[in-house]
Amino acid sequence: MNINSNTPLILPGMVAGRRTKLLIDSGASLTLINLQFFLQLPHYYRQKAQSPPPNLCLQLADRSQLYVKYVLSLPITISNSTRGHRIYVVPKLWRSCIIGNDLIRKHNLQIDGGHQYAYFKSKKSAQLQQERKETINNDDNYVLIANERIIISPLHVFNIEVKPIKPFLITEDDEENEYEITSIKEAPCVANDIITPRQHMTLQLADLTERTIIIYKNQPLVTMTRLNQTQLNMMQHGTISSATKQMTSTTDNELNLINTDLDEYQKEKIK
């Protein structure tokens, strides 16, 4: 691999969910991160690092060599779009991340140096879905925990920010990455029913009891289970029974309480 002195493009982006400056350099044949940035990544990703191929040799323009410590696949986000790609960890790299020509070509990254902008060129739906299946490997199940401590009064609702116990790849909205939400405990109830992995996730919780509920930071709240193809087909044709959903969000601040066991007085109070 050679790293030339071409005029670079520096953009904000994310690698494995961590924000950093991305140096986009078509003169670099491979995509690299330095060891300091690698050590800041979640353990979930770091444990997947492997030794590089024995015949791999990285050279600067002056033909001096760079030592590669690890190789691993990571999600890279540019202009709010994410792709999975193989990354090489170079301990003495002077930048936290260099986007090389391998990523530019494989994922059709479009570079507009005049406007200091780059983006992944959109593809036909079928081709894009196939690419996601090949590069994005989110698990089928996750547990979401509270990102803050809150107190919910009886017969009230509250929006709370949550996060997964183990990280997932942030993807664009599509049916392949839709998950069903299920409350871990009977109280509080969760108003969301379907959710997609995002960097910032919020749940709407409802206290349907006559007592105050305290939610502690890092407390497990719900499970995320990926919808199978049968469920997706049922959703597309509107045949999923509403009876399977205790509560659904009709707007950001309005709840559908038809399928709950509340009496009219309780429904009126929680609204």
NORZI-V174471 format. One line per field, one symbol per residue. ss: DSSP state (h for helix, s for strand, l for the rest). phi: phi as a letter, one per 40 degrees, with the letter a starting at -180 (. if undefined). burial: I if it has 16 or more other C-alpha atoms within 10 Angstrom, else O. A space follows every 50 residues. Layout:
ss=???
phi=???
burial=???
This chain:
ss=lsslllllsssssssllssssssslllllllssshhhhllllhhhhllls lllllllsssllllsslsssssssssssllssssssssssllllllsssl hhhhhhllssssllllssssllllhhhhhhhhhhhlllllssssssllls sslllsssssssssllllllllllhhhsssssslllllsslllsssllll ssssssslllllsssllllsssssssllhhhhhhhhlllllhhhlllsss sllssslllllllhhhhhhhl
phi=.bbcbcccbbbcabbfgbcacbccbccccbcbbccccdcccdddcccccb ccdcccbbbcccgccbcbcbbacbcbbbfgbbbcacbbcbdbccbcabcc cccdccbfccbbccbfaaacccbcdcccccccccbbbcccbbbcbccacb bbcdfbbacbcbaccbcbccbccaccbcbccbccbcbccbccbbabdbcb bbbbbbccccbcbbbcdgccbabbbccccccccccccgbcccccbcabcc acbbbcbcccccccccccccc
burial=IIIIOOOIIIIOIIIIIOOOIIIIIIIIIIIIIIIOIIOOOOOOIIOOIO OIOOOOOIOOOOOOOOIIOIIIIIIIIIOOIIIIIIIIIIIOIOIIIIII IIIIOOIOIOIOOOOOOIIIOOOOOOOOOOOIOOIIOIOOOIIIIIIOOO OIIIIIIIIIOIIIOOIIIIIIOOIIIIIIIIIOOOOIIIIIIIIIIOOO OIIIIIIIIOOOIOIOOIOIIIIIIIIOOOOIOOOOOOOOOOOOIIIIIO OOOOIIIOOOOOOOOOIOOIO
